[in-house]
Amino acid sequence: MAIQDIYPTALRLLGRPVLVVGGGPVAERRAKGLLDAGAKVTVVAPVASENLRGLAHAGLLTWEPREYRTSDLDGVWFVQTATGTAAVDTQVAADAEAQRIWCVNASDHESSAAWTPAVAVVDDVKIAINAGGDPRRAMALRDAVATALETGDLPLRRHRKPDAAGKAPAGSVALVGGGPGDSGLITVRGRRLLGQADVVVADRLGPRELLKELAPDVRVIEVGKTPGHHPVPQLEINRILVDEALKGNRVVRLKGGDPYVLGRGGEEAEFCRQNGVEVEVGSGVTSAISVPAAAGIPVTHRGLAKGFSVVTGHEELSEVPARPDHTVVLLMGVAQLRDSAAALAGSGLPLDTPVGIVENGYLPDQRVTIGTLGTIADQAEAVGVANPAVIVIGDVVRVSPFAPQHFKTADYSTITPNRPRVRSN
């Protein structure tokens, strides 16, 4: 394998004059890239593309509508030549070489003094790939690396924290919904944010397997709650988020489901902003929809239900439509199941309305219990249904492949299915 005579580096061109010779598509791309780097760009070409003329008209670069002259190199730090005419590009490259100015010759990459890599930007990381003069290969590799960074498969986390003035940079908080527990259900954005974290403030119902993939020096602060037992009160969680961010850390609040669906994410975001901490939300797959789906239960279904309500306790049930064709999803409702069933029955919902309970959705010990409004409380008590569980009430439960064949009979039982799996790559 040949060793390329290349020394990879990055040019800081902010405020420095650079020259682009040529006015076609390649010159346009290179001029835009140089402008993005903050360079003072001059384009020399008898004819320029419409976009280049627009940039010149806006005062973003200078266009000299004429042929190239050797004197154009005076005071220039860097040159890109892309006229499409080999003789002109060769002359520009030779003049630049004589003046010890780095020049990219688009007509002849083999003799070019410098190469322009395939570039992508992810967060504040700029990826630059050279691939032996093969631009398509370089672009394919660039895209693969960028995708791996964006999905969290490659570490994007910062390690050097103090800035040039010796001050700690401002920290931030990301409220990330991890889905109902299976690590394959976190979003790409959520996975990426988790990969950037210095501190993770974790719930017990989030994707716990992903915590094992964090770097050893990433701190995990456990604040998990169970029904009726909140070892770390919400106000204390809010304070932890702000305190860690003010130390300059990237903080991820990793939750189960979605942080804005009965997850108190709005309170946490508001507290962060009130205390001057930047906060963003990485929406997650809410358990209210995904966990029923794990048991084959849609929350809406043509001919069965056009809408659904998500509630957390029987107190709110008087406000939802008491009809089998309107799905009711109960979160954290196991302890109040008997009262909730009575409340719905008292509002007029028929006792033979189907009810499904999905425990530990998408996890290996997922269990589905199916009954009716009139029987489900006794069934749940008999088999020991426990949180985390999602309760679905309405005709949509009939669609589940785990529902009994003769649904109008009283013969309902607890079913432990071979759950539909979600692949985790």
Disulfide bonds with the S-S distance in Angstrom:
none
